[in-house]
Amino acid sequence: MVHELRSPKHVSMSAMTRDQDSGSFNQHGSVTFILPGCKTQHFVIATDSGKRAKMFGVLVGKRASSSMLAPFFDWDLLQAQVQLVVSTLLGLAGTAIASDVLSVAFYAKEKNQLYDFISANSEVDYGCRPVVLAARGEHKLHAVISEDRYDHFKRNLDPEVVRIETLHNLNKRQTATAPIGKGDRFKGGEVAPRGLGSRNSSEYAAIQSAGILNADEVYTAMKGLEKEYGMPLFTAPHKTYENATVIGGVANKAEKMKKDKQYIYFISGIHARERGGPDNLIYFISDLLYANKHRKGLTYGNKTFSNKDVKTALSAGIVFLPMTNPDGVRHDQANSNLWRKNRNPASSTPNNPLSVGVDLNRNFDFLWDFPKHFDPSVAPASTNASSQAFYGTAPFSEPESKNVASVYDQFPNIRWYMDVHSAAGTLLYSWGDDDNQSHDPKQNLNNPAFDGKRGIVNDDVYKEYIDQADWDNIRLQANRTTNAMVSVGGRSYVPQQAVGLYPTSGATDDYAFSRWHTNKNVNKVYGYTLEFGYSTNFYPTSEEYIQNIIDTNAGFMEFILTAVEIGLKD
């Protein structure tokens, strides 16, 4: 295999010796890299009988520059390990997007065919969680994979069962993505942000050209809202691994923080690569505060809200954490490497950058110990530190997840919660561990009799109990919110149960809903995950960035208004 690397920070994802047709490992193999402005670099790799790889040299031309330059690596840690060894040997950071990374869709006539595919390929990056959508009489599943992995699936999948199609090349597409803002447009908090709903469409260009908020601007935007509108800020109790502080805000009609009068809770930025989430929240809150102060309504595309709606929304009391994973966001913005996790290296291994960090959306105390709670045939998270879905060392092992949970203690009457992600075009509601059912209360997350049985969708062994009234409420909310987003005129959004086709554990939305089911002394919270944007499109173009703000802001508004209608209290 020969791969041309576009910059000294790019490393091929295909640096492995697995036979892609048979799935077995070659006794000997070689991978060739062509570095810009450099001589061809040849890496000769061999495996021992235990399928452990040795790097036997970096060959410049035909001369070995070194003998054995790498220790043994376990192939069970996936082919990414060899890629990372090569990165280290070249003295590279291993942080830029590697080789050609493709956004793809898998199609099948039956959902169970995609379920079988996921079960057999749990290491594939399906984004926040595997989401299956209807598509022209079929079902489709989105993923992000390397070019070589695409070639493997193209050769080996039976298109009559599951076929694969390329949506776009993420590497080449990066040249068109919305830029990260430079400097500080909010001047240290002296200037307040203002959203799109309070502007004419002719004014959108200024926000579009300024680009996505950089991590520092998220903080100064919050300071700007505090200065302009008196919006109270609060500091989450736990600093991140890189010593960052997580800032939250409280927006309500009285501009006063009454901890028992806040019923709506939004977070974003928990997955670092999902660009625009913090922007969506900050611009929405700024719209509400601006419209309230100036006695105006808000317009998002074809969807209009009155000033009365604005006041109703603010009267519900909104708590929000716009950037819950600041370390990860800074890393992703600096490297454009589709970084998902936080930056805690506690579980990492030397010379393996991908083993840094925890998937914060698998770190919450909801069936976290998935090997115990789930059927062994499913993998709702991962124990492998190199995985995108690594669940950490314990529930709430991470300061970021502790910060998200701490808000429930600080504001004890929260009833409605939304975690803002990208990119799938869906609004997900509980439960995410198995199918819902409302007839057998014994089948519940706290019953150890069902350990080892959860997670098999569409079977009769276990389904997660939900009270019928709660089920009706959460579906009504999901339908109305997505209808509002669709009515904007941008694109389709679909409401669906979070389990979809495949289960997850340790997610923020299920944790929110499970708290009351585990402890009746706390408030019941309905939890949701919004996946804005186009599927697997984590880095939007400038035009998509603007559309994402419009879509989500209409959705946020409808979410709050529907919450008020359904009820903020028992």
Phi, psi and omega in degrees: 000139178234131182228132175266126182263132189281340177207162180300348180262001180264137180226139185290135175288348187265016181285078182206165181244016177292135173287115187290338181278317184265340184083357179270172182255135177291148174292327177219149177198165177219149177230134181245134176240140174247111181268137180304127177075009183235166173289158177299134180252123180250134177242124178257125185238141174226159178237146175273182184295339178273013180059036174253137189265140170244141173265115187262015173144153170256118184257122175258112190067245178241014182252133178282123178277347181199161177275258180259120190248004182216149176283180175293146175229138183277122181293344177296342176276016173076166185295343180300334181299315182294321176305318184287326175298315179299319178304313184293319181297328178279354183075025181265162181280339181067030187245343179277162178303132188266140177047208175268121179254126188247140167269123186230167173229136173258133183242143176208154179285327182242144179298322183296336176292322176287326176300314179298322179297313180299316181300324181276346184224054185291344181280350180292145180277103180262016183082210183304316175196157178298123179235126180251130182239154175287144181206101174050053178078005178236186173236141181231149181231125181266151180203166174240122184220165176284164180297320180292323177295323176299314179300320179299311181295323181297323180284325194254340179282141172277111184298343176284344179253298176224127177241158182241141176226144177277133174267309174193161177272114185292327179294308182294329182289340184300333180295341182255001184284157179300134181287157171278133182301145178252146180075213183217100182292344181259004172050052176070015181103001178285335180246131179272143174291156174221132187278190183273331184293339179260008181243161166283151181300335179294344181267356183295331187301327181295317178291320180298315183289332179289338175086181179293142178301128171284168187301321179294324182291334175300318179291315183290331174297317178297319177296323178296320177293323177297314183292316186284320188242000184070023181293122180293139173250156173219156181255125176296150192287342189244126174281152182283176178303321180271017173070027176276150176258135177263125184253137174240167179224161178231118180245123175209174188296324184273357184055029178232141183270100173253111192297334180267007182243018179250124188239350183242138183223122176242143167227161173207172176075018181285329170257114194299324187285348186276078191291140177101348180300308177302322179299315181304314181291314183296317180291328177293311180298320179295324175298313180301313183291321178296312182296323178295316182294321185260006176058049180239166171264187181227145179229127176236102184059237180272002184254125182239139177237138182280169175296329175298319176298318179301313181293323177297316180297314181293328180293341177288340181076113187241122172256137180212144172244101187287334183218092186278343183235066186297325179298313180296319180297315178300317181296315181294319180293329180282330189245344183049052185244021180056041182287131186253320192273183170278195186241022179287118183269011188303325182259008185281162175246152182302144176061025180227082183302329181290344180276357176284138169095163181235141171286105185297335179274016168233011189252004182271160187277065172228102181047039186302319182281070189297328176300334178276316192272336188251159173303137184296347181277352181246156181229082182288347175209196180219143173270357183271118183298338179278351181283150174295338184251026179300129191268359179092190184261347179190160173300134182060036174288344188253142179298327182293317179291325175299320180297316179299316181291328184297335181296327178295327177285322182287327180234083196288350183256014175305134180241332185233131185229140174223130175256120188265119181231176163220161007217115179211344183073039181224159168238116187258141178231162185294152004261162179251359182265336181193175177300149175280151169206152184237018185248344184231093182297341181293332178277087183219163187298339182267359184267109182293346179297340182254010174299140182082003183240352185279157168100352178270105184289142176071018172258177181251007183283317181209137170220143186283129182286139172216134177300139185300323179295319177296318180299316178298317181298314185289328177287322176300315179299313182298318181295316182291320181296314180292325176299320178296320180292322178292321184293343176303324178106008183273302185192182185274142170229142187236130172274139176199157177296143188299327181297329178050247179260336190217142187280162171225158176232156174069020183275155185293322184292316178292324176300316180303313183285331185281340185304312181291327179291337178266330184216104184290357178277351178257166183286146174286132180234127173273121186253140181223155169236121175264126175251093183278162173086185180276149187304133180055019180262074187287333179249094184289156169289171179299321179292318179293324178303313178295316180296324178298319178298314181297311181301307185294322183293323173296320178294316178301315182298313180295323178302314182291315181297321177292322176300317178298318181293314180291318177140139178259351182224170176292000000 
